[in-house]
Amino acid sequence: MTAAAEKNTDIAARVEFYSTRVPEELYDTATDPDCRKNLITDPAESGRIVFLHSKLGDHLRESGDPRATEYFKN
């Protein structure tokens, strides 16, 4: 892919995307099965994001994950 990216701007953008992924991602796989549009910063998704953060925090704490407090300090 990296070699192909030198000659193709679309592939270069994809290589860049995968090389510099963001810490959090949220996709609507029903409408975006290839997961190309990250909704994590979409204001319309803020309620779902808060809910999912809460569920993840609960799971990390309940499972005794030693790094849970690193992710959920509040």
C-alpha positions in Angstrom: 0.0 0.0 0.0 2.8 2.4 0.9 4.5 1.9 -2.5 1.1 2.3 -4.3 0.5 5.5 -2.3 3.4 7.2 -4.0 1.5 7.1 -7.3 -2.1 7.3 -6.2 -3.5 10.1 -4.0 -6.6 8.0 -3.0 -4.4 5.2 -1.7 -2.1 7.8 -0.1 -5.1 9.2 1.8 -6.1 5.8 3.0 -2.5 5.0 4.1 -2.4 8.3 6.0 -5.8 7.5 7.6 -4.6 4.1 8.9 -1.2 5.4 10.0 -2.7 8.2 12.1 -5.9 6.7 13.5 -7.8 8.7 16.1 -8.2 7.4 19.7 -11.9 6.8 19.4 -14.1 5.9 16.5 -17.8 5.5 16.0 -19.4 4.2 12.8 -23.0 3.5 11.7 -22.4 0.1 10.0 -25.9 0.0 8.7 -25.4 3.0 6.5 -21.6 2.9 6.3 -20.6 -0.8 6.2 -17.0 0.1 5.1 -16.6 2.4 8.2 -15.4 5.4 6.2 -17.2 8.2 8.1 -16.1 8.5 11.7 -19.0 9.9 13.7 -17.1 10.5 17.0 -17.2 14.3 16.6 -20.7 14.5 15.2 -22.8 16.5 17.6 -25.9 14.5 16.7 -24.1 11.4 18.2 -23.2 13.0 21.5 -25.9 11.2 23.5 -24.9 7.8 22.1 -21.2 8.6 22.7 -21.9 9.5 26.4 -23.9 6.2 26.7 -21.2 4.1 25.2 -18.4 5.8 27.3 -20.5 4.9 30.4 -21.0 1.3 29.3 -17.3 0.9 28.6 -16.3 2.5 31.9 -18.7 0.1 33.7 -17.2 -2.9 31.9 -13.6 -1.8 32.6 -14.3 -1.3 36.3 -16.3 -4.4 36.7 -13.7 -6.5 35.0 -11.0 -5.1 37.2 -9.0 -3.6 34.3 -6.0 -1.9 36.0 -6.0 0.9 33.5 -9.7 1.8 33.8 -8.9 4.9 35.8 -6.6 6.1 33.0 -9.5 6.3 30.6 -12.3 7.4 33.1 -10.9 9.8 35.6 -14.2 11.4 36.5 
